[in-house]
Amino acid sequence: MKHAFGQGGPQIASIGQGSWYIEQGDRKEAIAAFRRGLELGLSHIDTAEMYGDGRSEAIIGEAIAGRRDEVFLVSKVLPHNASKTGARAACERSLRHLKTDRLDCYLLHWRGPHRLAETFDAFETLKAEGKILSWGVSNFDEDDLDEALAVAGPRRIACNQVLYHLRERAIEHAVIPWCERNGVAVTAYSPFGHDDFPEPSSAGGRVLAEIASAHGATARQVALAFLTRRASVFAIPKAGRVAHVEDNAGALGLRLTAADLARIDSAFPRGPKPHSLPML
Ligand code: NAP
């Protein structure tokens, strides 16, 4: 399913492809996986200068060569690089690694030492130059978002990329509602809990398996469909293998019923609002 990536943003598929630690697996398989994902409509590819010190970006650059226009490409600047001149240098480095002339969205990876005003000013300059088409933030809680909005003004922040999986639903309390009120896309990172997906033998795993079997789907597809049940939310599972990407892409066509959603909600309860936003 496709949704607008933030207010007035492009329509992109609700499931994309992450790339943290992709450089630690088989390079050829990873490239084949990204390409297969593109064929299956997983156009949103997420990376960061931090991942493998640019090696993740370089693998993606190879995977998307000749296919740039099919991709919604996102990278992130490290907080200590997010000054006026540092963000420009970091962005240009990322573009070189990715062998492209533009990013579809550029994110501040998390809050750091530089004032938001300076970082956002750098982003706006990069945008005016066509090096980035939009920009956003990552790991921002409700109060950070309030501050960011006050600094940037309305309709500037395209996205907030945050931790969201079945056993970590904290963003449902305030971050998702904030983003929906303000037309900001929510990108769910680590949608499989990084490497902690519910075991099939666990109580929650059995619920996922039963729902999956009723739909001719898999447990991971059920999880992805649950996480992206709201039009504001996109998920970016990382998969270094073709078979995994194919599995994940299958979630795009899965429609869960209200009864399915209620069962998942009680098997993986949201829990109380934590004092601060969890992040990896
Ligand atoms: P994840 O996507 O929750 O899980 C990745 C793990 O799931 C890998 O071990 C992968 O194995 C496995 N997997 C994927 N599809 C599978 C399938 N269909 N069946 C079985 N196993 C499957 O973890 P993540 O990498 O932490 O998060 C996703 C992306 O979010 C990252 O890669 C990164 O792009 C982004 N992220 C952003 C932040 C931030 O601060 N902004 C933080 C963390 C992550 P294989 O690789 O072997 O296929």
py3Dmol code that shows the C-alpha trace and the ligand (Angstrom):
import py3Dmol

protein = """\
ATOM      1  CA  MET A   1       0.000   0.000   0.000  1.00  0.00           C
ATOM      2  CA  LYS A   2       1.218   3.533  -0.778  1.00  0.00           C
ATOM      3  CA  HIS A   3       0.813   6.555   1.476  1.00  0.00           C
ATOM      4  CA  ALA A   4       1.893  10.196   1.300  1.00  0.00           C
ATOM      5  CA  PHE A   5       5.271  10.588   3.016  1.00  0.00           C
ATOM      6  CA  GLY A   6       4.251  13.526   5.197  1.00  0.00           C
ATOM      7  CA  GLN A   7       1.826  16.287   4.279  1.00  0.00           C
ATOM      8  CA  GLY A   8       2.095  16.962   0.535  1.00  0.00           C
ATOM      9  CA  GLY A   9       4.933  14.432   0.238  1.00  0.00           C
ATOM     10  CA  PRO A  10       5.314  11.780  -2.474  1.00  0.00           C
ATOM     11  CA  GLN A  11       3.281   8.577  -2.383  1.00  0.00           C
ATOM     12  CA  ILE A  12       5.543   5.724  -1.327  1.00  0.00           C
ATOM     13  CA  ALA A  13       5.022   2.119  -0.258  1.00  0.00           C
ATOM     14  CA  SER A  14       4.412   1.594   3.450  1.00  0.00           C
ATOM     15  CA  ILE A  15       7.223  -0.995   3.602  1.00  0.00           C
ATOM     16  CA  GLY A  16      10.808  -0.088   2.732  1.00  0.00           C
ATOM     17  CA  GLN A  17      14.317  -1.455   3.246  1.00  0.00           C
ATOM     18  CA  GLY A  18      16.745  -0.716   6.096  1.00  0.00           C
ATOM     19  CA  SER A  19      20.512  -1.144   5.900  1.00  0.00           C
ATOM     20  CA  TRP A  20      22.135  -1.041   9.365  1.00  0.00           C
ATOM     21  CA  TYR A  21      24.913  -3.693   9.501  1.00  0.00           C
ATOM     22  CA  ILE A  22      24.250  -4.628   5.853  1.00  0.00           C
ATOM     23  CA  GLU A  23      28.005  -4.413   5.198  1.00  0.00           C
ATOM     24  CA  GLN A  24      28.592  -7.274   7.642  1.00  0.00           C
ATOM     25  CA  GLY A  25      26.763  -9.817   5.484  1.00  0.00           C
ATOM     26  CA  ASP A  26      27.385 -11.124   1.981  1.00  0.00           C
ATOM     27  CA  ARG A  27      27.757  -8.091  -0.308  1.00  0.00           C
ATOM     28  CA  LYS A  28      26.424  -9.720  -3.477  1.00  0.00           C
ATOM     29  CA  GLU A  29      23.413 -11.116  -1.661  1.00  0.00           C
ATOM     30  CA  ALA A  30      22.712  -7.734  -0.073  1.00  0.00           C
ATOM     31  CA  ILE A  31      22.813  -6.020  -3.471  1.00  0.00           C
ATOM     32  CA  ALA A  32      20.548  -8.698  -4.958  1.00  0.00           C
ATOM     33  CA  ALA A  33      18.181  -8.236  -2.006  1.00  0.00           C
ATOM     34  CA  PHE A  34      17.912  -4.442  -2.480  1.00  0.00           C
ATOM     35  CA  ARG A  35      17.287  -4.922  -6.209  1.00  0.00           C
ATOM     36  CA  ARG A  36      14.636  -7.566  -5.615  1.00  0.00           C
ATOM     37  CA  GLY A  37      13.038  -5.245  -3.097  1.00  0.00           C
ATOM     38  CA  LEU A  38      12.853  -2.489  -5.707  1.00  0.00           C
ATOM     39  CA  GLU A  39      11.224  -4.899  -8.179  1.00  0.00           C
ATOM     40  CA  LEU A  40       8.624  -5.716  -5.539  1.00  0.00           C
ATOM     41  CA  GLY A  41       7.881  -2.061  -4.804  1.00  0.00           C
ATOM     42  CA  LEU A  42      10.005  -1.533  -1.660  1.00  0.00           C
ATOM     43  CA  SER A  43      11.290   1.776  -2.981  1.00  0.00           C
ATOM     44  CA  HIS A  44      12.088   3.440   0.361  1.00  0.00           C
ATOM     45  CA  ILE A  45      15.743   2.639   1.125  1.00  0.00           C
ATOM     46  CA  ASP A  46      17.112   3.884   4.449  1.00  0.00           C
ATOM     47  CA  THR A  47      20.764   4.354   5.292  1.00  0.00           C
ATOM     48  CA  ALA A  48      23.052   6.640   7.326  1.00  0.00           C
ATOM     49  CA  GLU A  49      26.610   7.906   7.202  1.00  0.00           C
ATOM     50  CA  MET A  50      27.106   6.043  10.497  1.00  0.00           C
ATOM     51  CA  TYR A  51      26.315   2.583   9.095  1.00  0.00           C
ATOM     52  CA  GLY A  52      29.641   0.866   8.513  1.00  0.00           C
ATOM     53  CA  ASP A  53      31.258   4.331   8.202  1.00  0.00           C
ATOM     54  CA  GLY A  54      29.758   4.808   4.738  1.00  0.00           C
ATOM     55  CA  ARG A  55      30.037   1.172   3.628  1.00  0.00           C
ATOM     56  CA  SER A  56      26.281   0.676   3.843  1.00  0.00           C
ATOM     57  CA  GLU A  57      25.802   3.719   1.594  1.00  0.00           C
ATOM     58  CA  ALA A  58      28.384   2.355  -0.867  1.00  0.00           C
ATOM     59  CA  ILE A  59      26.568  -0.999  -1.123  1.00  0.00           C
ATOM     60  CA  ILE A  60      23.307   0.824  -1.755  1.00  0.00           C
ATOM     61  CA  GLY A  61      25.027   3.016  -4.356  1.00  0.00           C
ATOM     62  CA  GLU A  62      25.965  -0.163  -6.210  1.00  0.00           C
ATOM     63  CA  ALA A  63      22.492  -1.693  -5.790  1.00  0.00           C
ATOM     64  CA  ILE A  64      20.637   1.328  -7.178  1.00  0.00           C
ATOM     65  CA  ALA A  65      23.030   2.139 -10.034  1.00  0.00           C
ATOM     66  CA  GLY A  66      20.925   2.831 -13.130  1.00  0.00           C
ATOM     67  CA  ARG A  67      17.713   2.727 -11.060  1.00  0.00           C
ATOM     68  CA  ARG A  68      17.931   5.928  -9.026  1.00  0.00           C
ATOM     69  CA  ASP A  69      14.534   7.197 -10.147  1.00  0.00           C
ATOM     70  CA  GLU A  70      12.809   4.117  -8.678  1.00  0.00           C
ATOM     71  CA  VAL A  71      14.182   4.814  -5.206  1.00  0.00           C
ATOM     72  CA  PHE A  72      13.041   7.005  -2.316  1.00  0.00           C
ATOM     73  CA  LEU A  73      16.491   7.390  -0.787  1.00  0.00           C
ATOM     74  CA  VAL A  74      17.017   8.442   2.834  1.00  0.00           C
ATOM     75  CA  SER A  75      20.281   9.023   4.687  1.00  0.00           C
ATOM     76  CA  LYS A  76      21.170  10.579   8.020  1.00  0.00           C
ATOM     77  CA  VAL A  77      23.737  12.972   9.362  1.00  0.00           C
ATOM     78  CA  LEU A  78      25.485  12.149  12.638  1.00  0.00           C
ATOM     79  CA  PRO A  79      24.652  14.660  15.397  1.00  0.00           C
ATOM     80  CA  HIS A  80      28.257  15.842  15.798  1.00  0.00           C
ATOM     81  CA  ASN A  81      28.396  16.606  12.051  1.00  0.00           C
ATOM     82  CA  ALA A  82      25.119  18.522  12.021  1.00  0.00           C
ATOM     83  CA  SER A  83      26.579  22.050  12.016  1.00  0.00           C
ATOM     84  CA  LYS A  84      26.160  24.441   9.082  1.00  0.00           C
ATOM     85  CA  THR A  85      29.384  23.377   7.377  1.00  0.00           C
ATOM     86  CA  GLY A  86      29.506  19.861   8.832  1.00  0.00           C
ATOM     87  CA  ALA A  87      26.072  18.914   7.490  1.00  0.00           C
ATOM     88  CA  ARG A  88      27.037  20.080   4.014  1.00  0.00           C
ATOM     89  CA  ALA A  89      30.259  18.041   4.045  1.00  0.00           C
ATOM     90  CA  ALA A  90      28.427  14.991   5.430  1.00  0.00           C
ATOM     91  CA  CYS A  91      25.677  15.248   2.840  1.00  0.00           C
ATOM     92  CA  GLU A  92      28.160  15.568  -0.009  1.00  0.00           C
ATOM     93  CA  ARG A  93      30.066  12.529   1.327  1.00  0.00           C
ATOM     94  CA  SER A  94      26.841  10.515   1.481  1.00  0.00           C
ATOM     95  CA  LEU A  95      25.964  11.534  -2.086  1.00  0.00           C
ATOM     96  CA  ARG A  96      29.414  10.366  -3.248  1.00  0.00           C
ATOM     97  CA  HIS A  97      29.053   7.017  -1.471  1.00  0.00           C
ATOM     98  CA  LEU A  98      25.566   6.556  -2.876  1.00  0.00           C
ATOM     99  CA  LYS A  99      26.710   7.708  -6.356  1.00  0.00           C
ATOM    100  CA  THR A 100      23.767  10.037  -6.697  1.00  0.00           C
ATOM    101  CA  ASP A 101      23.129  13.769  -6.922  1.00  0.00           C
ATOM    102  CA  ARG A 102      20.281  13.930  -4.415  1.00  0.00           C
ATOM    103  CA  LEU A 103      18.632  12.390  -1.360  1.00  0.00           C
ATOM    104  CA  ASP A 104      14.859  12.212  -1.176  1.00  0.00           C
ATOM    105  CA  CYS A 105      15.031  12.842   2.550  1.00  0.00           C
ATOM    106  CA  TYR A 106      17.907  13.718   4.909  1.00  0.00           C
ATOM    107  CA  LEU A 107      17.550  13.153   8.646  1.00  0.00           C
ATOM    108  CA  LEU A 108      19.272  14.314  11.802  1.00  0.00           C
ATOM    109  CA  HIS A 109      20.087  10.871  13.297  1.00  0.00           C
ATOM    110  CA  TRP A 110      19.437  11.998  16.870  1.00  0.00           C
ATOM    111  CA  ARG A 111      19.770  15.231  18.846  1.00  0.00           C
ATOM    112  CA  GLY A 112      23.341  16.291  19.540  1.00  0.00           C
ATOM    113  CA  PRO A 113      25.554  19.251  20.297  1.00  0.00           C
ATOM    114  CA  HIS A 114      24.442  21.628  17.530  1.00  0.00           C
ATOM    115  CA  ARG A 115      21.445  23.926  17.828  1.00  0.00           C
ATOM    116  CA  LEU A 116      18.422  22.744  15.860  1.00  0.00           C
ATOM    117  CA  ALA A 117      18.277  26.165  14.176  1.00  0.00           C
ATOM    118  CA  GLU A 118      21.764  25.671  12.740  1.00  0.00           C
ATOM    119  CA  THR A 119      21.093  22.111  11.551  1.00  0.00           C
ATOM    120  CA  PHE A 120      17.758  23.020   9.990  1.00  0.00           C
ATOM    121  CA  ASP A 121      19.310  26.045   8.303  1.00  0.00           C
ATOM    122  CA  ALA A 122      21.909  23.706   6.780  1.00  0.00           C
ATOM    123  CA  PHE A 123      19.132  21.368   5.629  1.00  0.00           C
ATOM    124  CA  GLU A 124      17.189  24.246   4.032  1.00  0.00           C
ATOM    125  CA  THR A 125      20.312  25.363   2.158  1.00  0.00           C
ATOM    126  CA  LEU A 126      20.928  21.800   0.901  1.00  0.00           C
ATOM    127  CA  LYS A 127      17.294  21.679  -0.162  1.00  0.00           C
ATOM    128  CA  ALA A 128      17.518  24.975  -2.041  1.00  0.00           C
ATOM    129  CA  GLU A 129      20.524  23.543  -3.874  1.00  0.00           C
ATOM    130  CA  GLY A 130      18.608  20.378  -4.841  1.00  0.00           C
ATOM    131  CA  LYS A 131      20.949  18.071  -2.903  1.00  0.00           C
ATOM    132  CA  ILE A 132      18.096  16.959  -0.683  1.00  0.00           C
ATOM    133  CA  LEU A 133      14.411  17.059  -1.609  1.00  0.00           C
ATOM    134  CA  SER A 134      13.138  17.045   1.969  1.00  0.00           C
ATOM    135  CA  TRP A 135      14.477  16.700   5.496  1.00  0.00           C
ATOM    136  CA  GLY A 136      13.461  15.401   8.875  1.00  0.00           C
ATOM    137  CA  VAL A 137      14.557  14.114  12.253  1.00  0.00           C
ATOM    138  CA  SER A 138      15.034  10.806  14.048  1.00  0.00           C
ATOM    139  CA  ASN A 139      14.567   9.718  17.662  1.00  0.00           C
ATOM    140  CA  PHE A 140      12.613  12.885  18.485  1.00  0.00           C
ATOM    141  CA  ASP A 141      10.132  12.697  21.362  1.00  0.00           C
ATOM    142  CA  GLU A 142       7.072  14.932  21.641  1.00  0.00           C
ATOM    143  CA  ASP A 143       8.937  17.790  23.380  1.00  0.00           C
ATOM    144  CA  ASP A 144      11.776  17.636  20.809  1.00  0.00           C
ATOM    145  CA  LEU A 145       9.151  17.796  18.056  1.00  0.00           C
ATOM    146  CA  ASP A 146       7.520  20.850  19.663  1.00  0.00           C
ATOM    147  CA  GLU A 147      10.889  22.572  19.734  1.00  0.00           C
ATOM    148  CA  ALA A 148      11.711  21.501  16.164  1.00  0.00           C
ATOM    149  CA  LEU A 149       8.390  22.830  14.895  1.00  0.00           C
ATOM    150  CA  ALA A 150       8.899  26.144  16.703  1.00  0.00           C
ATOM    151  CA  VAL A 151      12.341  26.481  15.073  1.00  0.00           C
ATOM    152  CA  ALA A 152      11.486  25.244  11.576  1.00  0.00           C
ATOM    153  CA  GLY A 153       7.918  26.460  11.156  1.00  0.00           C
ATOM    154  CA  PRO A 154       5.058  24.409   9.716  1.00  0.00           C
ATOM    155  CA  ARG A 155       5.358  21.971   6.770  1.00  0.00           C
ATOM    156  CA  ARG A 156       9.179  21.780   6.890  1.00  0.00           C
ATOM    157  CA  ILE A 157       9.757  18.555   8.821  1.00  0.00           C
ATOM    158  CA  ALA A 158       8.968  15.628   6.500  1.00  0.00           C
ATOM    159  CA  CYS A 159       9.634  12.728   8.836  1.00  0.00           C
ATOM    160  CA  ASN A 160      10.462  11.477  12.321  1.00  0.00           C
ATOM    161  CA  GLN A 161      12.194   8.083  12.262  1.00  0.00           C
ATOM    162  CA  VAL A 162      11.659   6.220  15.539  1.00  0.00           C
ATOM    163  CA  LEU A 163      11.855   2.810  17.206  1.00  0.00           C
ATOM    164  CA  TYR A 164       8.620   0.839  16.733  1.00  0.00           C
ATOM    165  CA  HIS A 165       7.929  -2.863  16.906  1.00  0.00           C
ATOM    166  CA  LEU A 166       5.384  -5.185  18.505  1.00  0.00           C
ATOM    167  CA  ARG A 167       7.131  -5.156  21.881  1.00  0.00           C
ATOM    168  CA  GLU A 168       7.966  -1.432  21.799  1.00  0.00           C
ATOM    169  CA  ARG A 169       4.885   0.630  21.094  1.00  0.00           C
ATOM    170  CA  ALA A 170       5.783   3.763  23.082  1.00  0.00           C
ATOM    171  CA  ILE A 171       5.397   6.075  20.067  1.00  0.00           C
ATOM    172  CA  GLU A 172       1.682   5.320  19.964  1.00  0.00           C
ATOM    173  CA  HIS A 173       1.139   7.457  23.102  1.00  0.00           C
ATOM    174  CA  ALA A 174       2.228  10.861  21.846  1.00  0.00           C
ATOM    175  CA  VAL A 175       4.692  10.729  18.938  1.00  0.00           C
ATOM    176  CA  ILE A 176       2.354   9.256  16.315  1.00  0.00           C
ATOM    177  CA  PRO A 177      -0.533  11.594  17.271  1.00  0.00           C
ATOM    178  CA  TRP A 178       1.854  14.584  17.186  1.00  0.00           C
ATOM    179  CA  CYS A 179       3.145  13.593  13.747  1.00  0.00           C
ATOM    180  CA  GLU A 180      -0.369  13.057  12.399  1.00  0.00           C
ATOM    181  CA  ARG A 181      -1.499  16.477  13.682  1.00  0.00           C
ATOM    182  CA  ASN A 182       1.456  18.120  11.995  1.00  0.00           C
ATOM    183  CA  GLY A 183       1.650  16.177   8.705  1.00  0.00           C
ATOM    184  CA  VAL A 184       4.957  14.477   9.567  1.00  0.00           C
ATOM    185  CA  ALA A 185       5.606  10.912   8.313  1.00  0.00           C
ATOM    186  CA  VAL A 186       6.538   8.365  10.978  1.00  0.00           C
ATOM    187  CA  THR A 187       9.157   5.837   9.903  1.00  0.00           C
ATOM    188  CA  ALA A 188       9.270   2.758  12.139  1.00  0.00           C
ATOM    189  CA  TYR A 189      12.808   1.498  12.579  1.00  0.00           C
ATOM    190  CA  SER A 190      13.758  -1.960  13.870  1.00  0.00           C
ATOM    191  CA  PRO A 191      10.235  -3.220  13.060  1.00  0.00           C
ATOM    192  CA  PHE A 192      11.368  -6.768  13.941  1.00  0.00           C
ATOM    193  CA  GLY A 193      12.918  -5.622  17.214  1.00  0.00           C
ATOM    194  CA  HIS A 194      16.368  -5.462  15.568  1.00  0.00           C
ATOM    195  CA  ASP A 195      16.945  -9.176  16.030  1.00  0.00           C
ATOM    196  CA  ASP A 196      14.347 -10.044  18.600  1.00  0.00           C
ATOM    197  CA  PHE A 197      11.258 -11.192  16.729  1.00  0.00           C
ATOM    198  CA  PRO A 198       8.751 -13.148  18.877  1.00  0.00           C
ATOM    199  CA  GLU A 199       9.553 -16.867  18.860  1.00  0.00           C
ATOM    200  CA  PRO A 200       6.843 -19.025  17.224  1.00  0.00           C
ATOM    201  CA  SER A 201       6.609 -20.997  20.483  1.00  0.00           C
ATOM    202  CA  SER A 202       5.879 -17.886  22.621  1.00  0.00           C
ATOM    203  CA  ALA A 203       2.302 -16.838  23.412  1.00  0.00           C
ATOM    204  CA  GLY A 204       2.578 -13.780  21.127  1.00  0.00           C
ATOM    205  CA  GLY A 205       4.290 -15.832  18.436  1.00  0.00           C
ATOM    206  CA  ARG A 206       1.371 -18.263  18.422  1.00  0.00           C
ATOM    207  CA  VAL A 207      -1.102 -15.403  17.947  1.00  0.00           C
ATOM    208  CA  LEU A 208       0.921 -14.098  15.002  1.00  0.00           C
ATOM    209  CA  ALA A 209       1.106 -17.604  13.498  1.00  0.00           C
ATOM    210  CA  GLU A 210      -2.654 -18.127  13.758  1.00  0.00           C
ATOM    211  CA  ILE A 211      -3.452 -14.788  12.141  1.00  0.00           C
ATOM    212  CA  ALA A 212      -0.820 -15.438   9.473  1.00  0.00           C
ATOM    213  CA  SER A 213      -2.239 -18.851   8.678  1.00  0.00           C
ATOM    214  CA  ALA A 214      -5.777 -17.424   8.298  1.00  0.00           C
ATOM    215  CA  HIS A 215      -4.449 -15.005   5.657  1.00  0.00           C
ATOM    216  CA  GLY A 216      -1.983 -17.357   3.942  1.00  0.00           C
ATOM    217  CA  ALA A 217       0.722 -14.983   5.206  1.00  0.00           C
ATOM    218  CA  THR A 218       3.759 -15.150   7.498  1.00  0.00           C
ATOM    219  CA  ALA A 219       4.182 -13.909  11.059  1.00  0.00           C
ATOM    220  CA  ARG A 220       6.559 -11.153   9.950  1.00  0.00           C
ATOM    221  CA  GLN A 221       4.092  -9.976   7.324  1.00  0.00           C
ATOM    222  CA  VAL A 222       1.432  -9.785  10.035  1.00  0.00           C
ATOM    223  CA  ALA A 223       3.793  -7.723  12.226  1.00  0.00           C
ATOM    224  CA  LEU A 224       4.598  -5.305   9.381  1.00  0.00           C
ATOM    225  CA  ALA A 225       0.920  -4.933   8.449  1.00  0.00           C
ATOM    226  CA  PHE A 226       0.081  -4.178  12.098  1.00  0.00           C
ATOM    227  CA  LEU A 227       2.831  -1.554  12.437  1.00  0.00           C
ATOM    228  CA  THR A 228       1.816   0.195   9.197  1.00  0.00           C
ATOM    229  CA  ARG A 229      -1.942   0.035   9.846  1.00  0.00           C
ATOM    230  CA  ARG A 230      -2.087   3.841  10.054  1.00  0.00           C
ATOM    231  CA  ALA A 231      -1.489   5.851   6.871  1.00  0.00           C
ATOM    232  CA  SER A 232       1.113   7.970   8.678  1.00  0.00           C
ATOM    233  CA  VAL A 233       3.474   5.054   9.436  1.00  0.00           C
ATOM    234  CA  PHE A 234       6.146   3.463   7.207  1.00  0.00           C
ATOM    235  CA  ALA A 235       8.347   0.514   8.225  1.00  0.00           C
ATOM    236  CA  ILE A 236      11.910  -0.177   7.087  1.00  0.00           C
ATOM    237  CA  PRO A 237      12.891  -3.775   7.898  1.00  0.00           C
ATOM    238  CA  LYS A 238      16.505  -4.589   7.132  1.00  0.00           C
ATOM    239  CA  ALA A 239      16.968  -7.765   5.118  1.00  0.00           C
ATOM    240  CA  GLY A 240      20.291  -8.908   3.736  1.00  0.00           C
ATOM    241  CA  ARG A 241      18.771 -11.895   1.921  1.00  0.00           C
ATOM    242  CA  VAL A 242      16.522 -12.072  -1.138  1.00  0.00           C
ATOM    243  CA  ALA A 243      14.119 -14.522   0.545  1.00  0.00           C
ATOM    244  CA  HIS A 244      13.677 -12.152   3.490  1.00  0.00           C
ATOM    245  CA  VAL A 245      12.959  -9.167   1.234  1.00  0.00           C
ATOM    246  CA  GLU A 246      10.397 -11.218  -0.681  1.00  0.00           C
ATOM    247  CA  ASP A 247       8.736 -12.168   2.592  1.00  0.00           C
ATOM    248  CA  ASN A 248       8.650  -8.554   3.767  1.00  0.00           C
ATOM    249  CA  ALA A 249       7.245  -7.293   0.462  1.00  0.00           C
ATOM    250  CA  GLY A 250       4.348  -9.714   0.916  1.00  0.00           C
ATOM    251  CA  ALA A 251       3.104  -7.477   3.753  1.00  0.00           C
ATOM    252  CA  LEU A 252       2.154  -4.788   1.228  1.00  0.00           C
ATOM    253  CA  GLY A 253      -0.901  -6.765   0.156  1.00  0.00           C
ATOM    254  CA  LEU A 254      -1.986  -7.948   3.598  1.00  0.00           C
ATOM    255  CA  ARG A 255      -5.107  -6.371   5.114  1.00  0.00           C
ATOM    256  CA  LEU A 256      -5.678  -7.279   8.747  1.00  0.00           C
ATOM    257  CA  THR A 257      -9.233  -7.326  10.087  1.00  0.00           C
ATOM    258  CA  ALA A 258     -10.351  -5.325  13.121  1.00  0.00           C
ATOM    259  CA  ALA A 259     -10.439  -8.634  15.042  1.00  0.00           C
ATOM    260  CA  ASP A 260      -6.818  -9.387  14.004  1.00  0.00           C
ATOM    261  CA  LEU A 261      -5.709  -5.930  15.162  1.00  0.00           C
ATOM    262  CA  ALA A 262      -7.469  -6.388  18.513  1.00  0.00           C
ATOM    263  CA  ARG A 263      -5.804  -9.792  19.072  1.00  0.00           C
ATOM    264  CA  ILE A 264      -2.345  -8.385  18.283  1.00  0.00           C
ATOM    265  CA  ASP A 265      -3.032  -5.390  20.508  1.00  0.00           C
ATOM    266  CA  SER A 266      -3.740  -7.642  23.484  1.00  0.00           C
ATOM    267  CA  ALA A 267      -0.914 -10.118  22.736  1.00  0.00           C
ATOM    268  CA  PHE A 268       1.618  -7.241  22.563  1.00  0.00           C
ATOM    269  CA  PRO A 269       0.184  -4.562  24.866  1.00  0.00           C
ATOM    270  CA  ARG A 270       1.235  -0.967  24.363  1.00  0.00           C
ATOM    271  CA  GLY A 271       2.075  -0.498  28.014  1.00  0.00           C
ATOM    272  CA  PRO A 272       2.284   2.823  29.896  1.00  0.00           C
ATOM    273  CA  LYS A 273       3.943   5.911  28.421  1.00  0.00           C
ATOM    274  CA  PRO A 274       7.652   5.834  29.307  1.00  0.00           C
ATOM    275  CA  HIS A 275       9.419   8.919  30.708  1.00  0.00           C
ATOM    276  CA  SER A 276      11.614   9.203  27.630  1.00  0.00           C
ATOM    277  CA  LEU A 277      11.421   7.856  24.114  1.00  0.00           C
ATOM    278  CA  PRO A 278      13.157   4.495  23.768  1.00  0.00           C
ATOM    279  CA  MET A 279      15.826   4.295  21.071  1.00  0.00           C
ATOM    280  CA  LEU A 280      18.482   1.855  19.870  1.00  0.00           C
TER     281      LEU A 280
END
"""
ligand_1 = """\
48
NAP
P 15.015 -5.086 11.986
O 14.670 -4.600 10.638
O 14.007 -5.017 13.058
O 15.553 -6.580 11.928
C 16.596 -6.960 11.082
C 16.807 -8.462 11.252
O 15.634 -9.157 10.781
C 17.977 -8.981 10.434
O 18.613 -9.959 11.227
C 17.319 -9.639 9.225
O 18.049 -10.730 8.721
C 16.040 -10.147 9.844
N 14.970 -10.271 8.842
C 14.495 -9.323 8.006
N 13.479 -9.789 7.277
C 13.294 -11.076 7.677
C 12.369 -12.094 7.289
N 11.419 -11.859 6.396
N 12.467 -13.312 7.910
C 13.426 -13.559 8.855
N 14.324 -12.622 9.252
C 14.248 -11.388 8.669
O 16.300 -4.323 12.559
P 17.131 -3.017 12.264
O 18.119 -3.262 11.196
O 17.623 -2.536 13.574
O 16.071 -1.905 11.793
C 15.724 -1.680 10.450
C 16.364 -0.438 9.897
O 15.954 0.723 10.600
C 17.895 -0.388 10.035
O 18.529 -1.304 9.179
C 18.158 1.063 9.781
O 18.078 1.341 8.402
C 17.005 1.697 10.552
N 17.372 2.071 11.949
C 17.391 3.388 12.282
C 17.751 3.779 13.572
C 17.759 5.247 13.938
O 18.272 5.603 15.008
N 17.222 6.106 13.122
C 18.074 2.822 14.544
C 18.006 1.476 14.192
C 17.633 1.115 12.886
P 18.932 -10.682 7.360
O 19.658 -9.397 7.349
O 19.768 -11.882 7.487
O 17.978 -10.779 6.194
"""
view = py3Dmol.view(width=600, height=400)
view.addModel(protein, "pdb")
view.setStyle({"model": 0}, {"cartoon": {"style": "trace"}})
view.addModel(ligand_1, "xyz")
view.setStyle({"model": 1}, {"stick": {}})
view.zoomTo()
view.show()
